[in-house]
Amino acid sequence: MKLNFIAAGRLRMKKSIYVPGAERGETIDLPVSSALMRHKQGNVLFDTGCHPSVAEDAEGRWGPLAKVMKPMMGAGETLLPNLACTGLGPDDVDIVVNSHFHPDHCGCNQFFRNATILAHAKEIEAAKAPGADTAGYFKADWDCGNPIEPVNGEKDLFGDGRVMLVPLPGHTPGTMGALVSLDRDGQFLLASDAVSLRQNLDADSAPRNTWNVEQQLKTFAEVRRIEKSGATVICGHDDEQWQRLRKGGDGYE
């Protein structure tokens, strides 16, 4: 099995959302990413990044959220052009796993017409709730007509332990990660926004955009447990880590 990390956008936000004590006007640039797992039973994409239209008109797609998350990329720096570097196109993807339904994690769902969408049952419930758009859930991003399969608890995607979906709630009700086991390069925990920045995990400090702080701190403990077992934790938006990762066609096995 192969694992490829793929650039899927870039955002600018207030640093104080993630780092306590940051200056009021200080900002932080955050990579948005996707991960492709090529398993003998099918091609899996973990998260789909930002919709390409937000590069030109973020407010038209996201409304007021565009003032909180400011896109800092061109349309050519979103998922589909970068996926092409792996030799695959949208029609080659069999499964899309959405860690959660915020628009920087499911914005390109609509382009994967042959894929089944997997998301945690609690995330689906939250995205369907009245007023969900005010919590950052936009139906145009997460519900594009694809079959959506709810996940409860842990799920062994192919029955061989290679891709384990694990609940990591706190950032949202149904935030979910993927524990990927490779022959040569070992285990990777795709943590998404369960660990947005490494310093949040190290300081045991939940970001301000956390849905439930108590659950988030329990998730940090679970992530540390998985890390101690030998997994490399891949953070959702940590630019320092992102710069060190192999990306695009240069992947892990």
WOFEN-V572372 format. One record per helix or strand. SS is the DSSP state (h for helix, s for strand). FROM is the first residue (numbers start at 0). LEN is the number of residues. Records with the same first field share a line. If there is no record, write none. Layout:
BEGIN
SS=FROM-LEN ; FROM-LEN
END
This chain:
BEGIN
s=1-13 ; 26-13 ; 41-5 ; 69-2 ; 94-3 ; 101-1 ; 115-5 ; 136-1 ; 147-4 ; 154-2 ; 162-5 ; 175-7 ; 185-7 ; 231-4 ; 246-1 ; 251-1
h=14-3 ; 53-14 ; 74-3 ; 78-8 ; 89-3 ; 102-4 ; 108-3 ; 120-8 ; 131-4 ; 138-4 ; 192-3 ; 197-6 ; 212-16 ; 238-6
END
